[in-house]
Every structure is written in structure tokens, then in C-alpha cells.
């Protein structure tokens, strides 16, 4: 995803200022308002910087449905980096290839896939920091201040790369953010496809930009087929 989407967080932040208490995101029993979501994105951006992620770098999320994936995608747009979202249910060779060839130094991993990443880490010498999406991630957000000096985006910057299972290492991007009517924001924008899939990511990001109440449906964790 590129073009104007390098500055896509601006729209979310406008919702946070205009209607801070409007519900932005739901996942299981968790719920975040637009004000809360915007602050978490800004904290995530600072946390990534503290991990040494610099403009032009790429980091990865290895998971299928964790809502922190969306925070990290927006955070990438604030610090001039690319976020590669990799399906934790892909084959081991495919995951290793994507993480290795992309040059990711930082990997955020869902709790369901921590053991898998531990098994692959010896084949990923460039990975210097692993963020576990859960208590580790939350502690890192609380330990930093929200970013106050975001990166000025270029039109050619590519913020998001998606690697669903079977993509053979070739990055995909949403063909466009799903159009979710702002007027229907009280109705849930249900995201049933994985966030590593163009359909899931496009609908989730489109909903957040439209001011909708986006509900991410938990995927059943799938171990790699060749495990």
C-alpha cells in the first residue's frame, strides 16, 4: 500500500479529535475508542523507534488476527517504515524466506506463534528484537511516550506488505481500502478474513478510516502445514 496511504493515520486522528469516545475497534472482549486507538498507535511508533527501526526499514508482524497488527501498520506510516504482515499459518520455509529476504530486524509475533518463531530464529540472523503481542507489547507501549515528531511521508513510500499463506514470498497489498460508510458507523464493520490477507486488511483499514466500529473476528490459530 502506498500513494496517500503513507499519511493514512491523519484520517484516524481526525476521528480521534472530532469524536474521541466513538468506538474504533473491537476484538473479543476488548474495545478501544478512536482516542485510545490513536494514542496506542503513537506509542507503538515510539516503541518501534526504540527498537532501532528507522525510516526505510522494514519490520514484520507474524500473526493472523491480533488487533495490534493494525496499530503497527499505522505506526509504520508515522515513522517512514514498511510493515510486512506474515501469516503465521504459512509453511515454515515460506515464513523463513519472507522474514529473511525482507531484512526485518524486528518481528512482532502473536502468542500462538511464539514457539514457531523460536524454532526458526537460528535461520533469521537479522532479527535482533522480538515483540510478543500480549503482555510484552502492552508493557512496551506503557514504557514510552506517544510520538510527537512523525515522519513526513513521500508519495512513493510503501507502508504495508501482506504475505498470506501460499503467496510464495510475493507481497500482496489491498486493491483498495474497503468503502465503509461513515453514516453507518454504529453498525459493526466485521472483519472475518485474516489481517494478513488483502481482504481482511483492506476492510479493517477502510473501516477505521471511515470512522466505523470495526470488529476483528478471531481466527483459529493454524500451525504451518509442514510443521
N, C-alpha and C positions, 0 to 999 in steps of 0.2 A: 504494500500500500504506500503510495507516495502522493504526488501532487499536493493539494492543500491539506492533506491529512497529517502532514508533519506538524501542523498547528491545530489539530483536531481537539486538543484539550480546551482551547479557548471557548468552544461552544458549551462544554460541560461546566466550565467555570462560570459562564454567564447564567446558567441554570442555578448554580450554587448561590450566586448573588441575588438573583431575582426571586427564587423560591427555595430557600435553603432547607426547609423542612419537607420538601417533596421527596418521596421515596425514589431512590435511584436504582437500587439493586437488592435482590433477594436471593438467598441460597440456603437451602434447608431452613433452619430456624433463625438465621441471621438476616438482618435488614439494615441497610445504610441509606441515609438521606443524601441528597446531592452535596450538601455542605460537608458531610462526613466523608463522602467518597472523594471529593476534590482535595480535602486535606490529606487523605491517605495517599492519593496519587503524588502529591507534592512531597510527602515524606518518603515515599518509595523512590522518587527521583534522587533525593539526597542520599538515601541508603545505597543506591547503585553507585553514585559518585564516590561514596566512602569505600566501596569495594574496588575502586580503581577503574570503573567503566567511564571511558572518555568519548567525546564526540567522534563519530566514525567507527566506534567499536560495535561489536555485536554480542548480545548475551542471549541466553536461552531459557525457556520455561519448558520443563519436561512434565507434562500432565495431560489431563483431558478436560477438566471442568472447574478447577478451582477459581473462584472469582478474583483472586489476587492476580491471575493472568491478565485480566482487563486493566487492573491498576498498573501493572508493569508495562503494558502496551502504551497506555497514556503517558506513563513516566518516561518511556523511551523518547517520546516526542518532545519532552521538556529538556532532555539533555543531549539531543542530537545523536542518538544511537538507534540501532535496529534490534527488535525483539523477535527471535525465532521461536515459535511455539511448536514443540515437537510432541507428537502423540506417544504417550508412554506405553501404548499397546502395540506399537510397531515392533518389527523384528529387531533383535539385538544388533545385528550387523547394520541395519538401516539407521538405528539410533546412533550407534558409534560413528558411522560415516557422516551423518548430518552434524553432530556435535564437533567432530574432529575437523571436518573440512570447512566449517563455518568460522573456526577460530575463536569460539566462545571461551572467554576466560572465567565467566561467572554463569552458573546454572542454578535456577530456582526449580526445585523439584517437589512434586506432590508427595504426601506421606505414603501413598500407595506404591510409589516407585523409587523410594529411597534405597531399598535393598538392591534393586536392579542397577541403579546408578553406582552403588558401591562395587558391584561386580564388574562394571565397565570402566571404572575410573582409571585403572592402570593403562588403559588404551587411550586415555584422553589427557595427555601431558600438559596441554594448555590450560586446563581447568584449574584455577587457583582458589576458587571460593564456591561453596555450595550453600544455597539458602533453602532451608526446608520450609515449605509452605504450611504454616501452623504456628506453634509457639515461637520457633526461631524467627520467622518472618515478622510476627507481631512484635517481638522484643526489639528487632532492628528498627521498626517504624517508630516505636516509642522512644528510642535512644537518640533520635535525630530531630532537627527542626525542619519544617516544610521548606522546600527550595524557594528562594526569593530572586534568583538571577537565572531564569530559564534560558536555554539556548535559543538563538534566533534561527528559525528553520529556513532551509533552502528548498526551492520547489522540487529539486531532484532527489531529496532525501527519501530513502525507503525505510519506513518505520516498522512495518510488520511483514514477517515471512512465516508462512504456515507450512507445516510438514505433517499432514495426516498420514496414517498408516497406508503403505502402498504407493506413496509418492516417489519412492526410489531416490530420495535425496533432493528431488527438484522442488524448490519452494513454490508454493501457491499463494495467491492473495485473493481476498474477496473481489468479485467482479464489480462490486459497488456496495456501499453500505445500504442495508435494507431500509426501505422507506417505512418509517413507523410514524403514524400521525400523532402530532403533539396533542391534538384535541382529544385523543383517546388515551391520554396518559394514565388515567385512572384504571384502565383495563390493562391487565398484565401483558407485557411483551415476552412471551415464553420462548426461551432458547433451549430447544431439545437436542440440537446437534452439538457435538463436542466443540469446544472453543479452539481446538487445533484444526478444525475443518472450516473451509471458507464460508459455508452456510451458517455455521454457529457463530463464528467471529463477526461476520457481516451483520447478522441480526442483532447481536449483543451491542456492538459498537453503534449501529444505527439507532437502536433504541435509546442508548444513553445520550446520543447527540440530539435526539428529538425530545428529550425530557420525559420519556416514558418510564414506567415502573418495570424494569427488566428482571425477569425471573430466570435464573440459570438452573436447569434441571441436572441433578447429579447423574453422571454416567456410572455404570457399573464398571469398576476398575478391571481392565483386561490386561493380563500378563502377555508379554510378547509371545507370538506364535511359535517361535523357535527356542523358547526357554526350556 
